[in-house]
Amino acid sequence: MLKKKTPKAAKTSLAEKTSNELKESIVSEYHEVLIAKLLEKNKELKKTNKTLKKEIADRKRAEAQLNRVENILESAVGAIDEGFVIHDMTDSIVSANNSAAKILGLTTEQLLGKDSFDPRWKALHEDGTPFEPLEHPSMVTLRTGQPVNNVVMNVHIGDDFRRWISVNSRPIFDKDKKQTGAVATFRDITERKESNEKLKETLQQLNLAIDTAKLGVWVLNIDSGVLDWNDQLLEIYGISREDFKNNLNEWQQQIHPEDAAYANTRLEEVYENKSVYDVHFRIHRPNGELRYLDGSAAPIFVDNKLKKIIGINRDITDQKITLNDLITSETRYRTLFESARDTIFLLDDKGRIIDANTAMVNMFGYDDKSEVLNLSIWDISPKTQSDGSISKSIVLKKLKRLLVGDTELLTWDHQKKDGTLFKTEVSTSALQYNNNNYVLASVRDISERVKSEVALKESEEKFFNAFNSSPIALSIINIKTGQRLDVNTKFCELFGLDREDAIKGSIFKNNLATNQIQFSNVVKELKKTGHLLNTPLSLIDGNDKALEALINATNTISNDKDVFIVSYMDMTEIKEAEAKLKKVEAKVFETMINAEEKERARYAKELHDGLGPIISTSMIYLHTLRSEDDEEKQKEYINRTYSLLEDATQSIREISLNLSPDILTKYGLVHAIRSFIEKLKAITSIKFEISSNLKSMLPHTVRFTLYRTLTELINNSIKHSEATKILIVCE
């Protein structure tokens, strides 16, 4: 476009006009841009405002939701049975619910501010060792920032009462993941703990019972088919744990072929929801050994579905053997019972005789066992015993104790069928058979023993009478204690003591000896050999004079005590007695010599007068026989000679028997004298009485000499005296 040329003034106006238009155009354009930007900014502001309003609304909703959650959480924490506490970083409790305070035996206010170091807790581990504060779960979490689970603690809650709790703890972090504390929850497990302990104790008892009873336990898992055995069952079947296959076939293969069908049938009953008992079958162990088992089993259902079968097996092989042995034993028992010499009978709990052996029937004078059975003990006893007590009352009283296991040995008065009373010794013991209690009684007739005891008592009385009246000083001493148990009158006279003073004294303190060394040697000898024989001992008599005594001691039993009877003989008396004895011995010797001389003379006369003519006549017959030719006369002379020789033989035999009869050698002096007297009864009216207390056979020479002397004295008494009775005493 071509521009027109104008004057200068015109040029200015146009320029100004153009400038203004340009300005207006620029302003207008800027205004439009500004308005557009303002509109756009306004739009953005409206959008931002809308976003802010939404955020504010969202935040308000979130805050409301958070408040609701906090309220719900607070309500939930307050409502739960578990304890809930919050610890700050110093372990102090800054918040806790009511359950926490209740479990720990405190109020909520009391609980706040406490920490793991508080001495109140006195916390213990399960093994009873103390819980150190740093070991508490909250302390561990605060220290490590890690969670702690299921820590079991025993805490003190006052009045010596403790409670078991299970504790969990977790760390608390802020938005910057900085730990600000820890939260701990815990629950009261005291009842569970006690239940577990009881269960544990019950299981221990059960296991002990199983082990003690040697029960094999098996469990069959129906779903998996796995069969599990305990160690005892493996031992019963003779299988090691390594060799066990854990399946039903393992069991079935070991069952005895004859019992397999029966055992499987009983197992099928368990599958049908039945418990089975007393299943008896046999098995073969891998080594071929046969064992007898007893079993039972029961099903276990879960949600009405069979899940497991549990059973037990018991090895009853020994019982089987024992049963067989018992049958044999019962047969033997019955044989022994019937053949026993002692009376044996069996009583029931009413005191009635339910069995008895033949010896009992015979002892009590019955004809048949049927008469005895069902009699009561008081039926074969007198109404009252020798001490006046009633027989039936005593039996019923003792029966209660005997039936529960007591044993007793007692003396009892029994009564035979004919009413005869006799003393017995009864031994009783309890016997259990077929769950019933009985009393087994063995009875012995002790009538003779009672008589012997009475005789012994009388003998002891005679002994003490003889002891006290003995002319020799005697004492009874317990050598172990040194106590004089008794002394006789002669002892008191010899030593000038009262009996009471002598008994009180001890031979070790008052031994009456003048030489203690000599006394000690005598005591040692007595303890060593058990006797003393003519042992010299220097003593002091009742007049304080020295006394040379001979001590003899012998060991005996008196009143169930081991004692010594000691004799003290004054040597003076002994010497006088020896002198008298020598005179008597000399006189006896002289008498024996005279008797022998007379005996020799008598036998010489018998030989001369009796045997001499017989032998002379026989010699004449024999001389005549040599010159005689007639056979008849020869026979006559031979017969006469034979007859004379028989007479001579008989005469020699009689002389020999009179000199030393065979009975004298075999049976001794007393029997020989009795035999000699028997032969004299036909030719004399004199009565003979002979007594003897000789304990042993006399030496041959003494026996022979006394026999010849006594026979000579008896012959002389018959020939030269008018005696009506001859008494011979051998001591």
TAQUI-V195445 format. One record per residue. N is the residue number from 1. RES is the residue in one letter. SS is DSSP state (h for helix, s for strand, l for the rest). Layout:
BEGIN
N/RES/SS
N/RES/SS
END
This chain:
BEGIN
1/M/l
2/L/l
3/K/l
4/K/l
5/K/l
6/T/l
7/P/l
8/K/h
9/A/h
10/A/h
11/K/h
12/T/h
13/S/h
14/L/h
15/A/h
16/E/h
17/K/h
18/T/h
19/S/h
20/N/h
21/E/h
22/L/h
23/K/h
24/E/h
25/S/h
26/I/h
27/V/h
28/S/h
29/E/h
30/Y/h
31/H/h
32/E/h
33/V/h
34/L/h
35/I/h
36/A/h
37/K/h
38/L/h
39/L/h
40/E/h
41/K/h
42/N/h
43/K/h
44/E/h
45/L/h
46/K/h
47/K/h
48/T/h
49/N/h
50/K/h
51/T/h
52/L/h
53/K/h
54/K/h
55/E/h
56/I/h
57/A/h
58/D/h
59/R/h
60/K/h
61/R/h
62/A/h
63/E/h
64/A/h
65/Q/h
66/L/h
67/N/h
68/R/h
69/V/h
70/E/h
71/N/h
72/I/h
73/L/h
74/E/h
75/S/h
76/A/h
77/V/h
78/G/h
79/A/h
80/I/l
81/D/l
82/E/l
83/G/s
84/F/s
85/V/s
86/I/s
87/H/s
88/D/s
89/M/l
90/T/l
91/D/l
92/S/l
93/I/s
94/V/s
95/S/s
96/A/s
97/N/l
98/N/h
99/S/h
100/A/h
101/A/h
102/K/h
103/I/h
104/L/l
105/G/l
106/L/l
107/T/l
108/T/h
109/E/h
110/Q/h
111/L/h
112/L/l
113/G/l
114/K/l
115/D/l
116/S/l
117/F/l
118/D/l
119/P/l
120/R/l
121/W/l
122/K/l
123/A/l
124/L/s
125/H/l
126/E/l
127/D/l
128/G/l
129/T/l
130/P/s
131/F/l
132/E/l
133/P/h
134/L/h
135/E/h
136/H/l
137/P/h
138/S/h
139/M/h
140/V/h
141/T/h
142/L/h
143/R/h
144/T/h
145/G/l
146/Q/l
147/P/l
148/V/s
149/N/s
150/N/s
151/V/s
152/V/s
153/M/s
154/N/s
155/V/s
156/H/s
157/I/l
158/G/l
159/D/l
160/D/l
161/F/l
162/R/s
163/R/s
164/W/s
165/I/s
166/S/s
167/V/s
168/N/s
169/S/s
170/R/s
171/P/s
172/I/s
173/F/s
174/D/l
175/K/l
176/D/l
177/K/l
178/K/l
179/Q/s
180/T/s
181/G/s
182/A/s
183/V/s
184/A/s
185/T/s
186/F/s
187/R/s
188/D/s
189/I/l
190/T/h
191/E/h
192/R/h
193/K/h
194/E/h
195/S/h
196/N/h
197/E/h
198/K/h
199/L/h
200/K/h
201/E/h
202/T/h
203/L/h
204/Q/h
205/Q/h
206/L/h
207/N/h
208/L/h
209/A/h
210/I/h
211/D/h
212/T/h
213/A/h
214/K/l
215/L/s
216/G/s
217/V/s
218/W/s
219/V/s
220/L/s
221/N/s
222/I/l
223/D/l
224/S/l
225/G/l
226/V/l
227/L/s
228/D/s
229/W/s
230/N/l
231/D/h
232/Q/h
233/L/h
234/L/h
235/E/h
236/I/h
237/Y/h
238/G/l
239/I/l
240/S/l
241/R/l
242/E/l
243/D/l
244/F/l
245/K/l
246/N/l
247/N/l
248/L/h
249/N/h
250/E/h
251/W/h
252/Q/h
253/Q/h
254/Q/h
255/I/s
256/H/l
257/P/h
258/E/h
259/D/h
260/A/h
261/A/h
262/Y/h
263/A/h
264/N/h
265/T/h
266/R/h
267/L/h
268/E/h
269/E/h
270/V/h
271/Y/h
272/E/l
273/N/l
274/K/l
275/S/l
276/V/s
277/Y/s
278/D/s
279/V/s
280/H/s
281/F/s
282/R/s
283/I/s
284/H/s
285/R/l
286/P/l
287/N/l
288/G/l
289/E/l
290/L/s
291/R/s
292/Y/s
293/L/s
294/D/s
295/G/s
296/S/s
297/A/s
298/A/s
299/P/s
300/I/s
301/F/s
302/V/s
303/D/l
304/N/l
305/K/s
306/L/s
307/K/s
308/K/s
309/I/s
310/I/s
311/G/s
312/I/s
313/N/s
314/R/s
315/D/s
316/I/l
317/T/h
318/D/h
319/Q/h
320/K/h
321/I/h
322/T/h
323/L/h
324/N/h
325/D/h
326/L/h
327/I/h
328/T/h
329/S/h
330/E/h
331/T/h
332/R/h
333/Y/h
334/R/h
335/T/h
336/L/h
337/F/h
338/E/h
339/S/h
340/A/l
341/R/l
342/D/l
343/T/s
344/I/s
345/F/s
346/L/s
347/L/s
348/D/l
349/D/l
350/K/l
351/G/l
352/R/s
353/I/s
354/I/s
355/D/s
356/A/s
357/N/l
358/T/h
359/A/h
360/M/h
361/V/h
362/N/h
363/M/h
364/F/l
365/G/l
366/Y/l
367/D/l
368/D/l
369/K/h
370/S/h
371/E/h
372/V/h
373/L/l
374/N/l
375/L/l
376/S/s
377/I/h
378/W/h
379/D/h
380/I/h
381/S/l
382/P/l
383/K/l
384/T/s
385/Q/l
386/S/l
387/D/l
388/G/l
389/S/l
390/I/s
391/S/h
392/K/h
393/S/h
394/I/h
395/V/h
396/L/h
397/K/h
398/K/h
399/L/h
400/K/h
401/R/h
402/L/h
403/L/h
404/V/l
405/G/l
406/D/l
407/T/l
408/E/s
409/L/s
410/L/s
411/T/s
412/W/s
413/D/s
414/H/s
415/Q/s
416/K/l
417/K/l
418/D/l
419/G/l
420/T/l
421/L/s
422/F/s
423/K/s
424/T/s
425/E/s
426/V/s
427/S/s
428/T/s
429/S/s
430/A/s
431/L/s
432/Q/s
433/Y/s
434/N/l
435/N/l
436/N/s
437/N/s
438/Y/s
439/V/s
440/L/s
441/A/s
442/S/s
443/V/s
444/R/s
445/D/s
446/I/l
447/S/h
448/E/h
449/R/h
450/V/h
451/K/h
452/S/h
453/E/h
454/V/h
455/A/h
456/L/h
457/K/h
458/E/h
459/S/h
460/E/h
461/E/h
462/K/h
463/F/h
464/F/h
465/N/h
466/A/h
467/F/h
468/N/h
469/S/h
470/S/l
471/P/l
472/I/l
473/A/s
474/L/s
475/S/s
476/I/s
477/I/s
478/N/s
479/I/l
480/K/l
481/T/l
482/G/l
483/Q/s
484/R/s
485/L/s
486/D/s
487/V/s
488/N/l
489/T/h
490/K/h
491/F/h
492/C/h
493/E/h
494/L/h
495/F/h
496/G/l
497/L/l
498/D/l
499/R/h
500/E/h
501/D/h
502/A/h
503/I/h
504/K/h
505/G/l
506/S/s
507/I/l
508/F/l
509/K/l
510/N/l
511/N/l
512/L/l
513/A/s
514/T/l
515/N/l
516/Q/h
517/I/h
518/Q/h
519/F/h
520/S/h
521/N/h
522/V/h
523/V/h
524/K/h
525/E/h
526/L/h
527/K/h
528/K/h
529/T/h
530/G/l
531/H/s
532/L/s
533/L/s
534/N/s
535/T/s
536/P/s
537/L/s
538/S/s
539/L/s
540/I/s
541/D/l
542/G/l
543/N/l
544/D/l
545/K/l
546/A/s
547/L/s
548/E/s
549/A/s
550/L/s
551/I/s
552/N/s
553/A/s
554/T/s
555/N/s
556/T/s
557/I/s
558/S/s
559/N/l
560/D/l
561/K/s
562/D/s
563/V/s
564/F/s
565/I/s
566/V/s
567/S/s
568/Y/s
569/M/s
570/D/s
571/M/h
572/T/h
573/E/h
574/I/h
575/K/h
576/E/h
577/A/h
578/E/h
579/A/h
580/K/h
581/L/h
582/K/h
583/K/h
584/V/h
585/E/h
586/A/h
587/K/h
588/V/h
589/F/h
590/E/h
591/T/h
592/M/h
593/I/h
594/N/h
595/A/h
596/E/h
597/E/h
598/K/h
599/E/h
600/R/h
601/A/h
602/R/h
603/Y/h
604/A/h
605/K/h
606/E/h
607/L/h
608/H/h
609/D/h
610/G/h
611/L/h
612/G/h
613/P/h
614/I/h
615/I/h
616/S/h
617/T/h
618/S/h
619/M/h
620/I/h
621/Y/h
622/L/h
623/H/h
624/T/h
625/L/h
626/R/h
627/S/h
628/E/l
629/D/l
630/D/l
631/E/h
632/E/h
633/K/h
634/Q/h
635/K/h
636/E/h
637/Y/h
638/I/h
639/N/h
640/R/h
641/T/h
642/Y/h
643/S/h
644/L/h
645/L/h
646/E/h
647/D/h
648/A/h
649/T/h
650/Q/h
651/S/h
652/I/h
653/R/h
654/E/h
655/I/h
656/S/h
657/L/h
658/N/h
659/L/h
660/S/l
661/P/l
662/D/h
663/I/h
664/L/h
665/T/h
666/K/h
667/Y/h
668/G/l
669/L/h
670/V/h
671/H/h
672/A/h
673/I/h
674/R/h
675/S/h
676/F/h
677/I/h
678/E/h
679/K/h
680/L/h
681/K/l
682/A/l
683/I/l
684/T/l
685/S/l
686/I/l
687/K/s
688/F/s
689/E/s
690/I/s
691/S/s
692/S/s
693/N/l
694/L/l
695/K/l
696/S/l
697/M/l
698/L/l
699/P/l
700/H/h
701/T/h
702/V/h
703/R/h
704/F/h
705/T/h
706/L/h
707/Y/h
708/R/h
709/T/h
710/L/h
711/T/h
712/E/h
713/L/h
714/I/h
715/N/h
716/N/h
717/S/h
718/I/h
719/K/h
720/H/h
721/S/l
722/E/l
723/A/l
724/T/l
725/K/s
726/I/s
727/L/s
728/I/s
729/V/s
730/C/s
731/E/l
END
